[in-house]
C-alpha cells in the first residue's frame, strides 16, 4: 500500500514539474483579408484568438522571458504563451499592433534588415519598428533578406558557406541593434528550414534557432530548433488552435535522424523519451500527405518512426501526439520537419 502511494505521489510530482516548464509559441505572418490566405489571418479572427487567450487566463509573456525561463529551468505558470510574427509586414503595424495593444499583449517581430534598408514597400521601416519596440514589441533576426540558409551557392565549399551565413546572421543582428536597440540573439529560420550544419552554426554563435514546425517547448527542448505553432491560414481555426494552445512538450532525451534536409526518402526518425505522462499504446504519428506513420518500439522508451511510402519533394513533417494521462483533454505534441531533396 505504501509503495503504491509513493509511486502515485512521485508520478504526480513529475507531471506537475513537466507542465510547469512547458509553453507554446504562436507564429503569425499577415493580419489581412486581402493577402494570400495560406499565411494570413483576418483582423476579426486575430481578435478572436487574442480574446480566447484573455478569457481563458493564458499567461502571455515576451519571448525573451519565455526562453530565459526555459534555459534556466525556472517554473512557468500554466498556459504560458508567446506571440510572434515573421517578416515585419506593414499590416502588423496597421492591423495587428492595435489589437495587441488593446489586450496589452507583448509580441516579437522577426525582420529582414536588408529588405528594410532597401525600402521594400511591403515591410515596415525602421521608424515603425522602433515605435512598436517603444511600446513593448521585441524585434529580432530573420536574416538579411530571407534566403534559404542551408543551401550552398554553386561551387561554394562548406567553409565558404559557413563564413557567408555567419556574416549574414551577425550583420543582421548588428543592424537591428543599431536601428532599434534590441540585442536578442534569436534567429527565426526563413521558411522554417534548417539542417544540422546550420543548427551547429547557430549554436556556435550563441543564438537560439526558431523554426515553423509545430509543438510545445520545455526546458529539454533543443534550443537550435524551437517549434512554433502556425496560427494563420488553415491553422487559424479556433477549435484546432485551442488544442495546440493546451499542448505539452514531450521530454525527449535524444533525437536520431540523418538530417532535416535530406535525400533519404522516406526518412527515418528515432526518439528516446523520458517516459511518464503518456501511454506508448496511445502514441501516434502522422506523415504529411501520406497518413499514419509506422511505429516500432525498440525498447520501453525509444520508438522508430517510418513513413509507409516516399514523401513528396520539398517540405514535409512527421507530427506525433499522445494524450496526457494526468491532464484530460491535453496532448503532448512533437513535429519533425523534413525538406526532401
N, C-alpha and C positions, 0 to 999 in steps of 0.2 A: 504493500500500500504506500509506504514511504517512498520507495523507488519510483512508483508511478507518479506520485505527486511531485517529486523532484524533477522528473522529466517534463511534466506539464509546465511547471514554473520556468524551467530552463527554456523550453520552446517558446513560451510567451515573451520572455525577455529578448530572445533572438528576434522574434517578429517585430517587437516594438522598436528595437535598435535598428533593424534593417529599414523600416519605414521612416524613422526619424532622420535618416541620412539621405533620403530619396527626394527627387524633384523632377519637374518637367520643364523643358524649354520649348516654347512655341516659335514657329517660323512663319513670317508673312513676307510677301513681296509688295504687290499693289493693293491699295484700297481704292477701288474704282469700279464703275459699272460699264465703262467703255473700252477697257483694255482686255487683253486675252484672258478668258475665264480660267485657264489652267493655272495661272499664277495670281489671280485676283480674287478679292472678296469685296462685296459692296459695303458702303458705309453702314447701311442698316444691319447687315449680317455681322460686321465687325462690332457694332454696338451691342448686338445680342451676345456675342462671345464675351465681351467685357462685362456685361450685365450679369451673365451667368457666374463669372468669377466673383463678382461683388456679392451677389445674392447667396452664393454658397460658401462664402467666407474663405476663399482661396487667399493664400499669402503671396501676393505678387511683389517680388523684390527685384532690385537691379541685378543684372547678370554677374557683375563683379562680386557682389555679396554672395550669390549662389555658388559661384566657382570657388571663391576663397573658403567658404564654409566646408565644401566637399573636400578640397585639398587638405584642409586642416583636420578633417574628421569630426567637425563640430555638428551638433544636432541642428536640424532644420525643422520648423513646425510642420505639422500635417498640411498637405495640399499646397506645397510651395511651387510657385511658377515664375518663370522669367519670360518676357516677351521680346522677340527680336524681329528685325526687318532686314532683308538683303537688298543692296543696290542703291538705296537712298533716293528713290524716285520722288518727283515733285508731289505726287499725291500723298506721300507720307506726311509732308508738311501741311498740305491743304485739307486732307480728309482725316488721316489717322491721328495726327498730333492733337487736334482739338478734342477728339473723343477721349484720347488717353489723358489729356489734361483734366477733362471733366471728371474722370474716375480717379485722378491723382495716381495713375499707374506709371512707374518707371519703365523704360524700354531701351533697347540697343538698336542702333542702325549700323550695319556693315557697309562701308563705302569703298569706291574705287577712285583714289586720289587723282590719277592721271586723267580719267574721264571728266572729273570736276574741273581740273586745271585747263582742260581743252574746251570747257564751256559747253559740253553736251547739254542740249536743252531739256532732256527728259529727266535729268538728275538735279538734285538740289545743289546750289552753290555753297561755298564755304560760309557765306553770311547767314544763310538759313540754318545750316548745320550748327554754327556757333550759337545762334539764337536758341535752337532746341536744346543744345548742351547746357545753356544757361538755365533752362527750365527743368533740367534733370535727365535729359537723354544722354546715353553713353554712345560715343562714336568710336567705331573700331574698324579693323582692317579686313577688306575683301579683295585684296591685291590691287595692283596698279590699274589694270584695265579688264579684269575678269577673264583672263586667259585660263586654259586648261593647264594647271601647274605641273601635272605629272608627265605631260607629253614633251619629249625632247624634239628640238628642231632638227631638220635634215642635216646629217653629218655631225651632230653635236655629241660630244663624249659625255660620260657621266659627270666628270669633273666640271666641264663647261656648263652642263645643265645645273649642277649644284650651285655654282657661282652666280648664274643668271637668276635663279629663283630666290636665292638668298638675298641678292640685291633688290629684287622686286619687293619681297616681304619687308625688308628693313627700310627701304626708301619710302614705301607706302606708310609704314608706321611713323617714320620721321615726319612725313608731310602732315599727317593727322595731328601729331603733337604740335607742329609749328602753327597750324591754322586754327585748331580747336582747343589745344592744350591738354588733350586726353592722351594718356600713356598706358593704355591697356593692351597687353600682349596677347590678344585674342585674334585668331585668323579663321574666318569663315571660308571654307574651300569653295571656289567657284564651281557651280553645278553640283556641289556636294561630292566631287570626285577626288580621291586620294589613293595613293599606293604606299607601300611600306617605306620606300626611299623618301617620299615626301613627308611621311609621318616622322621618320628619323631626323630629317632636316628641321622640321617644326620643333621637335623636342630639343635638338641641338641649340636652336636659337632662343629657347626658353619660352616659346609660345604655347598657347592652348589651341588645338585644332578642332574645329567645329564643322560637322557635316550637315547633311539633309536627310539622313536615314532616321527612321522612327525609333522611339524608345525613351524610357525614363533614364535618369542619371543618378548615380550614388557615389560614395567615396571610393568604390572599387572600379569605377569606370576608367577606360583608357582616355587620358586627357589629350591624346593626339587625334581622337576620333569621337568626340562627344556627339550624341544624337540629338536631334530636334524633331518635334512633330510638326510637319507641314500643316498649316491651317487654312490654306487658300484653295480655290477651285473645288475639285471633287471632295477634298478633305475639310471643307468649310462647314459641312452639315453638322449641326449642333449635336444630334443624337450620337454620331460616331465620335465627335470630338470629346464628348463627355467621358466616354470610355478611356480615351487617351489621357485626358486630364487626371483621371484617377488611377492611372497605371503605375506600376512599380518596376524597379530595376532589378533584374537577376543579379545575384552575387556570383560573378564569373571569375574563376581562378586563372583560366587560360583559354585563349582562342588559338586554334591551329588551322591555318589555311595557306594556300600558295601565295596569293596576293589578291587585293580587292580589284585591281586592274589585271586581267589575266587572259591568257589564251586557252587555259584549261576549261573545257566545256563538255559536259557540265562540271562546275566547280564542286569541291567538297569542303565542308566545314566541320571541325570538331570543337565542342565546347565542354570544358570541365567546370562544373558548378560547385559552389559551396551549397550543399543541399539543405533544405529546411522547410520553407513555407509553400511548397508545391509538390504534387504527386507526379512521378515520372509518367504514369499512365495518362495524365491529362496534358502533358506537354505536347504541343503540335506546332509544326512549321509549314508555311505555305510559300510557294515559289511564284514570282511574278509571271503572269500569263501562262502558267503551267498547271498549278494546282498544288495538291498536298505533297509535301516532301517525304522521302523515305528516311525513317529514323532507325538507327542501330545503336542501342545502348551497349557500349563497350564494357562498362562496369557500372556501379551504383551511382556514379557522379559524372560520367563522361558519355556524351552522345555524339554520334557521327550523323551529319545531315547531308543528304544527297538529293539532287533533282532527278526525277524519273526520266527526264529527257533533256537534250541540249537546250540551252537558253538562246533567246534572240540576241543578235549583236547589239552592243550598246548597254545601257543601264538596266539592271535587274536587281531584285532583292530576295533574300530569304527573310521572312517575317515569322518570328517564333513567339508564342504566348503560352501561358499556363495560368489558370485561376489560382488566386491566393487561398490557402487553407484558412488562415486566421481572419481574413478580411473579405467577407462575402461580397461578390459583385466587382471585385478589383482583380486586375490581371497583371502578371509580370509580362514584360514586352521587350524583345530584343530584335534588332534588324541588322542583317549583314548586307551591305551594298556591294554590288558587282558591276564592273564595266567589262563586258566580254568583247575582246578584240578580234 
